[in-house]
Amino acid sequence: MNTVNADPAELQKFSDLAHRWWDPASEFRPLHEINPLRLGWIDGKAALAGKKVLDIGCGGGILAEGMAALGAEVTGIDLSEKALSVARLHLFESGHKVDYRHMSAEALADELKDRNITVNAILPGTIDTPRNRLDMPKADFSRWVAPEKIAKVIAFLASDDASAITGASIPVFGRG
């Protein structure tokens, strides 16, 4: 694949902040706060123990390590080498095992295409959650995507009907 769906400014921003990834009082505080909810939801839908899991855009590894703690065999990929370095260092503190790789979803899809494995990324807009509504009361909620819609896209991509789709980065937004 010769195209990568990435914003260089975003990559630089997260690279510049990478050293603060595991500081729960840093810019990543919301990520730390929401992680237990994300983990619970994912584990409730997929029962992570014993499963092979891919975290695309894993950054410093907060979600990846959480999934590993629940018994998943986790691979995390990201385009920020600095964030991945922080994630790898944190493994020494946590004792978890995560295979962190510096690559894009498109490159991984290309690497795995001959093994009948599909790799796709979901790029949701603002997700319509009670917390987001509370934090952004003046926003236009009609433009936000419902979690159920994201789940349907993921379910479709996991179905046989989508077996020919790999290496795709799929934006999922509300219709407002």
C-alpha positions in Angstrom: 0.0 0.0 0.0 1.3 3.4 -0.8 -1.2 5.6 1.0 -1.4 6.2 4.7 -4.3 7.9 6.4 -2.4 10.1 8.8 -2.2 13.8 9.7 1.5 14.8 10.1 0.5 17.6 12.5 -1.4 15.1 14.7 1.5 12.7 14.7 3.9 15.5 15.7 1.5 16.6 18.5 1.4 13.1 20.0 5.1 12.6 19.6 5.8 15.9 21.4 3.5 14.8 24.3 4.6 11.2 24.4 6.7 11.5 27.6 3.5 12.4 29.4 1.4 9.5 28.1 1.2 7.6 31.4 0.8 10.7 33.7 -2.9 10.6 34.7 -2.8 14.3 35.4 -1.5 15.2 32.0 -3.2 16.0 28.7 -4.0 12.3 28.6 -6.2 12.4 31.7 -9.4 11.9 29.7 -7.9 8.8 28.2 -7.0 7.4 31.6 -10.5 8.2 32.9 -12.3 6.6 30.0 -10.1 3.5 29.7 -11.9 1.4 32.3 -15.2 2.0 30.5 -13.6 1.2 27.1 -12.0 -2.0 28.5 -15.3 -3.1 30.1 -17.2 -2.5 26.9 -14.7 -4.3 24.7 -14.4 -7.2 27.1 -18.1 -7.5 27.4 -18.5 -7.7 23.7 -15.4 -9.8 22.9 -14.3 -11.7 26.1 -10.7 -10.7 25.7 -9.0 -13.5 27.6 -7.1 -15.7 25.2 -8.0 -13.6 22.1 -5.5 -12.0 19.7 -6.2 -8.3 19.6 -4.9 -5.5 17.5 -4.9 -1.9 18.8 -4.5 0.4 15.8 -3.2 3.8 16.8 -2.2 2.5 20.3 -0.1 5.5 21.1 1.5 5.0 24.6 -0.3 1.8 25.1 -3.0 2.6 27.7 -5.7 0.5 26.1 -3.3 -2.1 24.8 -1.9 -2.8 28.3 -5.4 -2.9 29.7 -6.4 -5.5 27.2 -3.2 -7.5 28.0 -4.1 -7.3 31.7 -7.4 -9.0 30.9 -5.6 -11.9 29.2 -5.5 -10.8 25.5 -2.5 -11.4 23.3 -2.1 -7.8 22.1 -0.3 -6.2 19.2 -0.3 -2.4 19.2 0.6 -0.4 16.1 1.2 3.3 15.8 3.0 5.8 13.5 4.6 7.7 16.4 7.9 6.1 17.3 8.1 8.3 20.4 4.8 7.2 21.7 5.7 3.5 21.0 9.0 4.0 22.9 7.0 5.2 25.9 4.7 2.3 25.6 7.6 -0.2 25.5 9.2 1.4 28.5 6.0 1.2 30.5 5.9 -2.5 30.0 8.9 -2.8 32.3 6.8 -1.1 35.0 3.5 -3.0 34.4 5.0 -6.4 33.6 2.4 -6.9 30.8 3.3 -8.3 27.3 2.4 -6.3 24.2 4.0 -6.5 20.8 4.4 -2.8 19.8 5.1 -2.1 16.1 5.9 1.1 14.3 3.6 0.8 11.2 0.3 1.9 9.7 -2.9 -0.2 9.4 -2.4 -0.1 5.7 1.1 -1.6 5.9 -0.1 -4.3 8.3 -3.0 -5.1 6.0 -0.5 -5.5 3.1 1.7 -7.7 5.3 -1.1 -10.0 6.2 -3.1 -10.1 3.0 -1.8 -13.5 1.9 -2.7 -15.0 5.3 -6.4 -14.3 4.8 -6.4 -11.8 7.6 -8.1 -8.4 7.1 -7.1 -5.2 8.8 -9.2 -2.1 8.8 -9.4 1.0 11.0 -12.6 2.7 12.2 -12.2 6.5 12.4 -15.2 7.7 14.4 -16.2 11.3 14.7 -17.4 12.5 18.1 -19.2 9.6 19.8 -22.7 10.4 21.2 -22.2 9.4 24.8 -23.8 10.9 27.9 -20.4 12.1 29.1 -19.7 13.9 25.8 -23.2 15.5 25.9 -22.4 16.7 29.5 -19.0 18.0 28.5 -20.2 19.7 25.3 -23.8 20.8 25.9 -23.8 23.4 23.1 -22.6 21.0 20.4 -24.8 19.8 17.6 -25.5 16.2 18.8 -27.1 15.3 15.4 -23.6 15.3 13.9 -22.3 12.8 16.4 -22.2 9.1 15.8 -24.1 6.6 18.0 -21.9 3.9 19.5 -24.4 1.4 18.1 -23.6 2.6 14.5 -19.9 2.1 15.1 -20.6 -1.4 16.4 -22.6 -2.2 13.3 -19.7 -1.1 11.1 -17.3 -3.2 13.1 -19.7 -6.2 12.9 -20.0 -5.8 9.2 -16.2 -5.6 8.8 -15.9 -8.8 10.8 -18.5 -10.6 8.6 -17.9 -12.8 5.6 -19.6 -10.1 3.4 -16.6 -7.8 4.1 -13.9 -10.3 3.4 -12.6 -8.4 0.4 -12.1 -5.2 2.4 -8.7 -4.8 4.0 -6.3 -1.9 4.5 -9.2 0.5 4.8 -9.5 3.5 7.1 -13.2 4.0 7.5 -14.6 7.3 8.8 -17.9 6.9 10.8 -19.8 10.1 11.5 -23.4 11.1 12.4 -25.7 12.3 9.6 -26.8 15.7 11.0 
